[in-house]
Amino acid sequence: MSEPIVRIAARGDGVTASGRHAPFAAPGDLLLDDGTIEPGLGHQAPPCRHFPKCGGCQLQHLTDAAYATYCEQRITGALAQHGIETQIRSAMLSPPRSRRRASLHALRSGGGVAIGFHEGQSKRVVDLRECHVLAPELFALVAPLRGLLASILKPKRMASVQLTLADQGVDVGLAGVEADGLAAAEVLTAFGEKHRLARLSLDEGYGAEVRYEPVPATVTLSEVGVALPVGAFLQATSGGEAALVAAVREATDGALKLADLFAGLGTFALAVDGEVAAAEASREAILALKAAASMAGRPVTTAHRDLYRNPLQANELSGFDAVVLDPPRAGAAEQVATLAASTVDRIAYVGCNPATFARDAETLVGGGYRLLWVQPVGQFRWSTHIELASCFSR
């Protein structure tokens, strides 16, 4: 029996009301008796030649409206599993070709070097000839990197390629390659100069070593230049960062003393008003934030602290009007448990995993907080990876 597709599952399949799954189907499509799809209003022609083979995107067949709805329903569904209902705002989507940070893979074989994302559910590399998610500055380096890696990547070896758009240009990090000797060093320097890189670093198995960096690489956060450590976390798009910052500023409006937990380089610590105590487990990131805040005269104090092993306790939290929480995908179960027992008035929780966010939200609600709203942010365009910002209040 033919059935309409009514929603998209967490991993990207279209689902009918009866529970039938269909890969690459969109809400409004009709799943026919033979398993084929009759496209509906939520379906678009995927713009990239590599879709659906390339694992960088899972949902290019969705229109913007259908993709926004998917982002919102992922969060609604995750919260519902924990008995929580709240206002889910309209999703904010980053535009195509706006990713300023990406992890690619490179493989040298008999036919040359392939660079790109892995195929879905595979370790095979899709050799990118076009990309509708990477910022043009990043994609412009894919072809030159093929030539560079052809000279330093051993046959049948896999390397990783980290690309980040810094203030000075693209920061390139290569791992799994070897470049010994003067000739190799000159090749790397020439490559950096020719392509005006912000930095080029290599990890030959002993940690990243900078091979080219004409001036210290920085990233600007809320009009403050912050040193960019090799491999540091940065929000995937500038538009996504702006949406998350706006939501955090709204959630913490009027707070005089704030704690920014899992602070990173200071995306939120440098954006909010009031005095901020920032805590972060990465030593390089927290030192970069400390130096930047001091130079800019921002009222930010810093602490190098592992919030999984050593979360702030309720008595330490008592002096703050608001807390900003931006944990990794695993969530912040340990820190949330102490927050639930605290007297903090407001919490701005930024999450990158609806499932762990919903788990943590249940703990906070159980401790007396109300979840006022959630702002979905789709900055990983056409992927199943959803970001969000939210506001909890006592």
Secondary structure as the mmCIF struct_conf table of DSSP 4:
data_model
#
loop_
_struct_conf.conf_type_id
_struct_conf.id
_struct_conf.beg_label_comp_id
_struct_conf.beg_label_asym_id
_struct_conf.beg_label_seq_id
_struct_conf.end_label_comp_id
_struct_conf.end_label_asym_id
_struct_conf.end_label_seq_id
STRN STRN1 GLU A 3 ILE A 8
TURN_TY1_P TURN_TY1_P1 ALA A 10 ARG A 11
BEND BEND1 GLY A 12 GLY A 12
STRN STRN2 GLY A 14 THR A 16
TURN_TY1_P TURN_TY1_P2 ALA A 17 SER A 18
STRN STRN3 HIS A 21 ALA A 22
TURN_TY1_P TURN_TY1_P3 PRO A 23 PHE A 24
TURN_TY1_P TURN_TY1_P4 PRO A 27 GLY A 28
STRN STRN4 LEU A 30 LEU A 31
TURN_TY1_P TURN_TY1_P5 ASP A 33 ASP A 34
BEND BEND2 GLY A 35 GLY A 35
STRN STRN5 ILE A 37 GLU A 38
TURN_TY1_P TURN_TY1_P6 LEU A 41 GLY A 42
STRN STRN6 HIS A 43 HIS A 43
BEND BEND3 PRO A 47 PRO A 47
TURN_TY1_P TURN_TY1_P7 ARG A 49 LYS A 53
STRN STRN7 CYS A 54 CYS A 54
TURN_TY1_P TURN_TY1_P8 GLY A 55 GLY A 56
BEND BEND4 GLN A 58 GLN A 58
TURN_TY1_P TURN_TY1_P9 GLN A 60 HIS A 61
STRN STRN8 LEU A 62 LEU A 62
HELX_RH_AL_P HELX_RH_AL_P1 ASP A 64 ALA A 80
TURN_TY1_P TURN_TY1_P10 GLN A 81 GLY A 83
STRN STRN9 GLN A 87 ILE A 88
HELX_LH_PP_P HELX_LH_PP_P1 ARG A 89 ALA A 91
STRN STRN10 MET A 92 LEU A 93
HELX_LH_PP_P HELX_LH_PP_P2 SER A 94 PRO A 95
TURN_TY1_P TURN_TY1_P11 PRO A 96 ARG A 97
STRN STRN11 ARG A 99 ARG A 99
STRN STRN12 ARG A 101 SER A 109
TURN_TY1_P TURN_TY1_P12 GLY A 110 GLY A 111
STRN STRN13 GLY A 112 GLY A 116
HELX_LH_PP_P HELX_LH_PP_P3 PHE A 117 PHE A 117
STRN STRN14 HIS A 118 GLU A 119
TURN_TY1_P TURN_TY1_P13 GLY A 120 GLN A 121
BEND BEND5 SER A 122 SER A 122
HELX_LH_PP_P HELX_LH_PP_P4 ARG A 124 ARG A 124
STRN STRN15 VAL A 125 VAL A 125
HELX_LH_PP_P HELX_LH_PP_P5 VAL A 126 VAL A 126
BEND BEND6 ARG A 129 ARG A 129
BEND BEND7 HIS A 132 VAL A 133
STRN STRN16 LEU A 134 LEU A 134
HELX_RH_AL_P HELX_RH_AL_P2 PRO A 136 PHE A 139
TURN_TY1_P TURN_TY1_P14 ALA A 140 LEU A 141
HELX_RH_AL_P HELX_RH_AL_P3 VAL A 142 ILE A 152
BEND BEND8 LEU A 153 LEU A 153
HELX_LH_PP_P HELX_LH_PP_P6 LYS A 154 LYS A 154
TURN_TY1_P TURN_TY1_P15 PRO A 155 LYS A 156
STRN STRN17 MET A 158 ALA A 166
TURN_TY1_P TURN_TY1_P16 ASP A 167 GLN A 168
STRN STRN18 GLY A 169 ALA A 175
BEND BEND9 GLY A 176 GLY A 176
HELX_RH_AL_P HELX_RH_AL_P4 GLY A 181 LYS A 194
TURN_TY1_P TURN_TY1_P17 HIS A 195 ARG A 196
BEND BEND10 ALA A 198 ALA A 198
STRN STRN19 ARG A 199 ASP A 203
BEND BEND11 GLU A 204 GLY A 207
STRN STRN20 ALA A 208 TYR A 212
BEND BEND12 PRO A 214 VAL A 215
STRN STRN21 THR A 218 LEU A 221
TURN_TY1_P TURN_TY1_P18 SER A 222 GLU A 223
STRN STRN22 VAL A 224 ALA A 227
TURN_TY1_P TURN_TY1_P19 VAL A 230 GLY A 231
BEND BEND13 ALA A 236 ALA A 236
HELX_RH_AL_P HELX_RH_AL_P5 SER A 238 ALA A 251
TURN_TY1_P TURN_TY1_P20 THR A 252 GLY A 254
BEND BEND14 LEU A 256 LEU A 256
STRN STRN23 LYS A 257 LEU A 261
BEND BEND15 PHE A 262 PHE A 262
TURN_TY1_P TURN_TY1_P21 GLY A 264 ALA A 271
BEND BEND16 VAL A 272 GLY A 274
STRN STRN24 GLU A 275 GLU A 280
BEND BEND17 ALA A 281 ALA A 281
HELX_RH_AL_P HELX_RH_AL_P6 ARG A 283 ALA A 296
TURN_TY1_P TURN_TY1_P22 GLY A 297 GLY A 297
STRN STRN25 VAL A 300 HIS A 304
TURN_TY1_P TURN_TY1_P23 LEU A 307 ARG A 309
BEND BEND18 ASN A 310 ASN A 310
HELX_LH_PP_P HELX_LH_PP_P7 PRO A 311 GLN A 313
HELX_RH_AL_P HELX_RH_AL_P7 ALA A 314 LEU A 317
TURN_TY1_P TURN_TY1_P24 SER A 318 GLY A 319
BEND BEND19 ASP A 321 ASP A 321
STRN STRN26 ALA A 322 LEU A 325
TURN_TY1_P TURN_TY1_P25 ARG A 329 ALA A 330
HELX_RH_AL_P HELX_RH_AL_P8 ALA A 333 ALA A 340
TURN_TY1_P TURN_TY1_P26 ALA A 341 ALA A 341
BEND BEND20 SER A 342 SER A 342
BEND BEND21 ASP A 345 ASP A 345
STRN STRN27 ARG A 346 GLY A 351
BEND BEND22 CYS A 352 CYS A 352
HELX_RH_AL_P HELX_RH_AL_P9 PRO A 354 GLY A 366
TURN_TY1_P TURN_TY1_P27 GLY A 367 GLY A 368
STRN STRN28 ARG A 370 GLY A 378
BEND BEND23 PHE A 380 PHE A 380
TURN_TY1_P TURN_TY1_P28 ARG A 381 TRP A 382
BEND BEND24 SER A 383 THR A 384
STRN STRN29 GLU A 387 SER A 393
#
